Amino acid sequence: MAKIGIFFGTDTGNTRRIAKDISTLLAFGLAAKPVNIRNASVEDLLNYDVLIVGTPTYGEGELPGLATGNATESWAEFLPKLAGHDFTGKTVAVYGLGNQKSYSDDFVSAMIYLYNAFKQCGATMIGGHSTEGYKFKKSKAIVDEQFVGLALDQENQKELTNGRLEAWLKTLQPAWA
């Protein structure tokens, strides 16, 4: 079985595309096929020692879900299911998509909800990322002066995505080496 599980929430498909890119960049067989969180159970996540989880940010820093106008359930409906589950011994990295121009006051803020939920369940959180190279006003996803995960802006900095992904994944490698 693959060592890494990749789970994402999406409505438009951008976060799914990044999940597929991550899977492709990792060595063959290292990661399982990415799964939309609406098709997953908590037990599915618990099957992996390392998780890479991704989310877009909606509106004023919200997770995707039915309340934000998604056609199907997503992270907003899934995260409450984590309550009471133990992720001790699991390692989790977060990536998030946002638009630093149109949503400068809440750029990639939804990442903090994934970060906090898994951390509260005992997971070891990795993958913090520098805020350098971004132009935004505020983000809830900043802890200790860095993003809690990889921040990506497919609208305004798409040309930087591949380089950011490759560099970020190299920092995560000790988790599965």
N, C-alpha and C positions, 0 to 999 in steps of 0.2 A: 504494500500500500504506500502511496505517496506520503511524504512527511508533512507537506504544507497544504492546508485548506484555504482556498480563496473564496470569500463570500462578499457579495456586493448588493446594494440596493440601487435601483434605477427605474426611471420611467421613460426617459428619452433614449437611453442606450449608451450615453457617454461613459458612465462609470463601468458598465459592462465591457466596453472596448478597452478601458485601462486594465481591467482585470485580465482580459485575454492577453494584452501586451505583457503584463507581469508574468503570466504563465509561460509565455513564449520566451521571455528573457531568462527565466530560470532553467537550470539544466533539465534535460528531458527526464521525465519520470519523477522529478523532485516534488512537483505540485500537482494536485488533482485538478481536474477540469473545473474552472470557476462556476460557482452556483449563485443564482439569484436568491437572496435571503427569503423571498416569499415562497420558495420551494424547499426550504431547509427546516430542520428541527434543531433544537438545542443539542440533541444527541449527535446529530451530524457534525456539529462543530466540535463536540467533545471527542470525536474520533481522531483528531489531529493534535499533535504536540505544538505545532506552530500554525497560527492563523494570520492571514492578511485580509483585513476587512475594509471595504470602501463604501463611501457615501457621497452623494452630492449634497449641497446645502440649498434649501429652498427658502424663499422670502427673507424673513428676518431671522435667519440662523436656524431654521427648522430642519428636522429630519424628513426624508421622503416618507409618504404614507397617504392614507385615504384623506386625512384632514388637509393635506396640502394639494389635493386635487389629483393625486395619482390614480390611475385606473385600477390598480391592484394594491394589496397590502405590501408594506416594505418594512424598513427599520423601525418606524414609529410603532408598528404593531408587534414587531418581533422582540425588541429590547425588554419589555415587561416579562417575557417568558424566561429570561435569564435568572430572574429572582429565585434564590434558593439553590442554584446550581453552583458547583465548586469548580473553578478553573485554575486552582492551584496546580503548578507544574506546567501550565500552558503558557506559551509566549504569543503575544498578539501585537501586530503592527497595524496602524491605521493609515489610510490615504483618503483624501477628500478632494472633491471638485467644487470650484466656486468661480465667481466672476468678480474680480477685484475692482472693476470700474463701475459696473451697475449695482453691485452689492458691497460697496467699500466698507460699510459699517458692520457687516457680518460675514466677511470673507471666510469661507470654509468653516464657519462656526459649528456646523453639525458634527464635525469630527469629535468634538468634546464629549458628545453624548455616547458615542461608541467607546471612546477612551475611558470615560468614567464608569460605564456599565461593566466593561470587562475587568477593569481594575477592582471594582467593588466585589466582583466574583472571585478575586484572588489571582487573576492572570498577571504575569510579568509583562509590562508594557515596554515596547522598544520602538525605535524608528522616529524619534523626534527629529524635526527638520528646521533649519535656519529660516528666519523671516527675511533674510537678505535677498534682494532681487525681485521683491514684490512691492506693489504700490497700492496700499489699502489704508483705511483709517483704523478699523478695529476688527478683532476676531476673538470669539470666546474660546477658540482652540489654541490659545497660547498659554503655556505653562513654563515657568522658569525661562522666560524670554525666547522661547522657540515654539514652533507649531508642535502639537502632540503627534503629528504624523506628516506624511508627505502632502503638501498643498499643490494642487494643479489647477491651472486656469486655461481651459481649452478654448475659450473665447478670445483671450487677449495675449496669451503666451504659449500657444500650441507648439510653436517651434522649439520651445525649451523642454517639452514633456519627455521626450526620449532620453535626453541627457540627465534630467532629474531622476527619472525612473532607474536608469542604470546605476547612477551614483548612490541612490537610496538603497537599492537592493544589495549593493556591495556592503553597506553598513549593517545590513540585517544578516548577512551570511553566517556570522558566528552562532546564530540561533539554530541553524540546522547543519552545521559542519560536523 
